Amino acid sequence: MTRPVLPSRRACLLSLCGTFLPVGPVHAGRQIEEPLSHAVRSALSAAVAAAAPPQPLLPTAADQQAYAQWQAASSQRLSRYKNPPTERQEFLQTLWYEARRAGLPLSLVLGVVQVESAFRKYAISSAGARGYMQVMPFWARLIGDGDDSRLFHMQTNLRFGCVILRHYLDRERGDTFMALGRYNGTRGQNVYPQAVQAAQRGWLHAED
């Protein structure tokens, strides 16, 4: 598959000056770079590799109807953050694909993106986290190809974010509260997990 043409790092930074109006603060903390065993690192590297086109797998009419209803309801809510309908459709389709691939609730991933970046593609936190899911650049070195500018590419960012969140959920044995704290670099504190879970409830109208 042809790799999408990505904006240069300079272009991404310049776009921050003119593209983003205050929709809410970038809420990312500083994910902690922890030692990974060879097995875990290999598994995570495999999980972020070989990005496929995010085409929904909808084998039955019921699946197709449920997906269409989710797209419509989520697109309406997302319109406060993204105006062009085609952009909303592409984003939601990609998020659906990556969340399902990682075994994560759609509403949880949407809640994370809302709190982390307010759905801003080129958001950068004070800690240097990037993109929709505010992925720290060290992840590109640990489990990617080392090119952290690719974290501004929509599917790449959602792929990394979902894989990392799934990793933290596994480490915390399914405890979403603790996994969210680890994702934000504030494990054991209340503010970030509560913010994400509050945002998540707003997306439950489009039930997973």
C-alpha positions in Angstrom: 0.0 0.0 0.0 1.3 3.4 -0.9 2.3 5.4 2.2 0.3 8.6 2.5 2.1 11.9 1.9 2.5 13.4 5.4 3.0 17.1 6.2 6.5 18.2 7.1 7.2 18.8 10.8 7.6 22.5 10.0 4.3 22.6 8.2 2.6 20.9 11.1 4.0 23.4 13.6 3.1 26.4 11.4 -0.4 25.1 11.1 -0.8 25.3 14.8 -0.6 29.1 14.7 -3.5 29.6 12.3 -5.7 26.5 12.5 -6.6 26.0 16.1 -9.1 28.2 17.9 -9.5 27.5 21.6 -11.9 24.6 21.8 -10.5 23.4 25.1 -7.1 22.8 26.6 -4.8 20.0 25.5 -5.2 17.8 28.5 -2.3 15.4 27.9 0.1 14.6 30.7 3.4 13.0 30.2 3.3 9.3 29.5 6.2 7.7 31.2 8.7 5.9 29.1 8.9 2.5 30.8 11.2 -0.4 30.0 9.5 -3.0 27.8 10.4 -6.6 27.6 11.5 -7.9 24.2 8.3 -9.9 23.9 6.1 -6.9 24.8 8.0 -4.5 22.5 7.8 -7.0 19.6 4.1 -7.5 20.2 3.4 -3.7 20.3 5.6 -3.1 17.2 3.6 -5.8 15.3 0.4 -4.2 16.5 1.2 -0.7 15.0 2.7 -2.0 11.8 1.1 -2.6 8.4 -1.7 -0.1 8.6 -4.5 -1.3 6.4 -7.2 0.9 4.9 -9.8 1.4 7.6 -12.7 -0.4 5.9 -15.4 -1.6 8.2 -16.0 -5.3 8.2 -19.8 -5.5 8.2 -20.9 -9.0 7.3 -24.6 -8.7 8.0 -27.4 -6.3 7.3 -27.8 -5.7 11.1 -24.0 -4.8 11.4 -24.3 -2.4 8.5 -27.4 -0.7 10.0 -25.7 -0.4 13.4 -22.6 1.1 11.9 -24.7 3.6 9.8 -26.6 4.6 12.9 -23.4 5.0 14.9 -21.8 7.1 12.1 -24.9 9.4 11.9 -25.2 10.0 15.6 -21.5 10.4 16.2 -21.1 12.7 13.2 -23.8 15.0 14.5 -22.1 15.3 17.9 -18.7 15.7 16.2 -19.9 18.6 14.1 -19.0 21.0 17.0 -15.4 20.1 16.5 -15.1 19.3 12.8 -17.2 21.1 10.2 -16.8 19.3 6.8 -19.1 16.2 6.8 -16.5 14.2 4.7 -13.8 14.9 7.2 -16.1 13.7 10.1 -16.9 10.6 8.1 -13.3 9.7 7.4 -12.3 10.3 11.0 -15.1 8.2 12.5 -14.5 5.4 10.0 -10.8 5.3 10.9 -11.5 5.5 14.6 -14.1 2.7 14.4 -11.5 0.5 12.6 -8.7 1.2 15.0 -10.8 0.9 18.2 -12.3 -2.3 17.0 -8.9 -3.7 16.0 -7.6 -3.0 19.5 -10.7 -4.3 21.2 -11.6 -0.9 22.8 -15.1 0.6 23.2 -15.7 3.3 20.6 -17.1 5.7 23.2 -13.9 5.3 25.3 -11.6 6.2 22.4 -13.8 9.1 21.5 -13.7 10.3 25.1 -9.9 10.1 25.1 -9.6 12.1 21.9 -12.0 14.7 23.1 -10.1 15.2 26.4 -6.6 14.9 24.9 -6.9 17.1 21.9 -10.5 18.3 21.4 -10.2 16.5 18.0 -7.4 18.6 16.7 -5.2 16.7 14.3 -2.0 18.7 14.9 -2.4 19.4 18.6 0.9 19.4 20.6 1.0 19.4 24.4 3.5 21.1 26.6 5.0 17.7 27.2 5.4 17.2 23.4 2.6 14.7 23.0 1.1 14.8 19.4 -2.1 14.5 17.5 -5.6 13.3 18.2 -4.6 10.9 21.0 -1.6 12.9 22.2 1.0 10.2 21.6 4.5 10.9 23.0 7.3 10.9 20.4 9.2 8.2 22.3 6.6 5.6 21.2 7.7 6.1 17.5 11.2 5.0 18.6 10.1 2.2 20.9 7.6 0.5 18.7 7.5 2.4 15.4 9.9 3.3 12.6 11.4 6.2 14.6 9.7 8.9 12.5 7.7 10.8 15.1 6.3 13.3 12.5 4.1 10.4 11.3 2.2 10.8 14.6 0.3 13.7 12.9 -1.1 11.3 10.3 -4.7 10.4 11.4 -4.6 6.7 11.1 -1.1 6.4 12.5 -2.0 8.5 15.5 -5.2 6.6 16.2 -3.4 3.3 15.7 -0.6 4.1 18.2 -3.1 5.6 20.7 -5.4 2.6 20.6 -2.5 0.1 20.8 -1.0 2.0 23.8 -4.3 2.2 25.6 -4.9 -1.5 25.0 -1.4 -2.2 26.4 -2.2 -0.2 29.6 -5.5 -1.9 30.0 -3.8 -5.2 29.8 -1.2 -4.1 32.3 -3.9 -2.9 34.7 -6.0 -6.1 34.2 -8.9 -4.4 32.6 -9.1 -1.5 35.2 -10.1 1.4 32.9 -9.6 4.0 35.6 -6.0 3.0 36.3 -5.2 2.4 32.6 -6.4 6.0 31.8 -4.2 7.4 34.5 -1.2 5.5 33.1 -2.0 6.7 29.6 -2.0 10.3 30.8 1.1 9.8 33.1 -1.0 10.5 36.2 -1.7 7.0 37.4 -3.6 6.9 40.7 -5.0 10.4 40.3 -8.6 11.2 39.7 -8.8 14.2 37.4 -7.9 12.7 34.0 -9.8 9.4 34.3 -12.9 11.2 35.5 -12.6 13.7 32.6 -12.4 11.0 30.0 -15.2 8.9 31.6 -17.4 12.0 31.6 -16.6 12.7 28.0 -17.2 9.0 27.2 -20.7 9.2 28.6 -21.5 11.8 26.0 -20.8 9.4 23.2 -22.8 6.5 24.6 -25.9 7.7 22.7 -24.2 6.0 19.7 -24.0 2.7 21.6 -20.9 0.5 21.0 
